[in-house]
Amino acid sequence: MITVVLADDQRLVRAGFRSILEDEDDLAVVGEAGDGDEAVDLCRRLRPDVVLMDIRMPGTDGLEAARRIAADERLDGVKVVILTTFDLDDYVYGALRAGASGFLVKDTEPEELVHAVRVAARGDALISPSVTRKLIAEFAGRVKAPGPDPRLNSLTEREREVMRLVAGGLTNDEIADRLVLSPSTAKTHVSRIMTKLAVRDRSQLVVLAYESGMVSPGWLTE
């Protein structure tokens, strides 16, 4: 059973998401929060698999809540999925840097919402890859890269190649096809990279790849 906490200041939005998720046999909404403080408290008490977090809430917003969850070692297994719209500013990229696992637009289709929660719980793919890639590319282009990250020195050349493909939004199966590997080998490479770099999930690999200069926006289609 995948457990979910809903964090949104609009009660009707939470009710709609709850209705969609609880129609599925493997998903259970275990708590609801109306602001970021409440969301963090619920996560510490309930340890859900996934938090659907509105980025804009009164008081402590979703960005700060995501940062607190990511910084708490006891909540290492909690995946934060940011609920957003396309009219946001650099908060979006900031959410990824704060530890969010990905994004969903608020008017997403029910099937995509359900799929995203399952994928986030597994931690093996970005949420809504087309949306996430677009947002990362847009905002990463505005961020001044701090230069090479010394952590990358621990990676082999194959691991660097895999990390670049992860940054391009490819799934494990797509990486396997691109590099002529088995899907299990691709997954092993990704897991080893995350362990070496001490990052929570694939989204954090993407952020690191952009900020270290390993990749640049749009590189995969150039």
Summary of the structure (lengths in Angstrom):
residues: 222
radius of gyration: 16.9
end to end distance: 41.4
largest distance: 49.1
contacts: 732
relative contact order: 0.11
helix: 54%
strand: 13%
